Amino acid sequence: MRGATTLDADTPEQMRERVPALLRELLERNDVDHDDIISIVFTATEDLTSTFPATAARTVGLGDVPLLCARELSIEGATPRCVRVLVHLTTERPRSDLRHVYLEGAKGLRDDLPG
């Protein structure tokens, strides 16, 4: 599953608010159980340096899930203060049934994906 959100400011508090909100919405919208999650990869734009998205993710009970953070490519005109997520999971559902989640300033990033 894919998703993204943005922060209004590069603060640990914003990261701890927005990343868990994104993950909760992804998991709820797709009815994903904790044990179905294999791993999660986060990327953050280079203007986000206050804390790791994975640190924020651990606050919603994902401490036993492998989490990885990486730097998003620095592309001119890209969405600022953006955290993207790619959730690897086990499911019998077809890919077309998965719902991706884009919140805050990231709402228009992938309007070609089912939401």
N, C-alpha and C positions, 0 to 999 in steps of 0.2 A: 504494500500500500504506500501511496505517496501523500505528502502533505507539506504545508509550509505556513509560517506565520511571520509577523514582523513585530519589532519592538518599537515603542515610541522613543525610548532612550536606552542607551547601553548601560543598564544597571543590573546587578544580580537580582534585585526584586522583580524587575520586568521579566527577566529570563525565567525566574521561578514561578511567575504567573502565566506567561504565554505558552511555554513549552508544555507544561502539564495540561493546560486547556486544550492544546492541539492533540496531544496523545489521548486524552480522555474522549474527545470527539471522534477521533479515528477508531478507537477500540469500540466505543458504543455504537457508532453508526454501522460498523461491520460485525457487531456481535462477536468480537474476538475474546477468547478466554486467555488469561495470563499464560497458561501452559502451552498455548498455540504459538506464542511468539518465539522465534528462533534467535533473532538479533535485530538491532536497530542501528542505522547509520544516520548521523546528523551532519549537516554542513551549516556553516555560518559565514556570512559575509565578513570581509576583513575589518569592517567598522564595529564589529561586536567582539570585545576583548575582556569584558568584566567577569565572565564566568563561562564554564562549559555548558552547552545544552544538556549533555548527559548528566551533569550534576543536578540540574533541575528535574530531569526525568526520574532520577532515583527517588525523588520526594513522593512519587505516586506508586511506590512499591515495585519498581523495576530494577532493584539492586541486584537481583540474581540473573538478569538478562544481559547478555553481552551487548555493550553499548560502545559506539565509536564516534568520535568527532573528527571532522576534517574542515579545511578551509574551502569555501565556495570560490569558484573562479572569479577574478576581478574583471568584470565586463562593463564597459562604459554604458551607462544608462540602465544598469540592472537595478532591481528593487533594493533599496538600502535597508540595513538592520534586519536582514532576513535570515531566518532559520528554516532549513528544509529538512525533511525526515523521509527515510525509506525504511519501512518495517518489513522484515522477512518473517513469514509465518507459514504454518502448516494449515492447510484447509482443503476440503474437498470441493469447495465452491469454484466455479469458473472465474477466471480473471475479470470477465465482463461484469460480474456481480459485485465486485469490490468497489467501495465508494471512497474516493480520495477527498481530503479535507484541506481547504485553503482558507485561512482566517486573516482577519485584520487587513493590512495593506497587501497581503499576498493573494487576495481573493481572485484576481484576474490572471494569475500566472499561468494556470493550465486549465482554461475553460474547455479544452478539448477532451478532458478526462471526465468520466462520470463522477458526479459529486454527491 
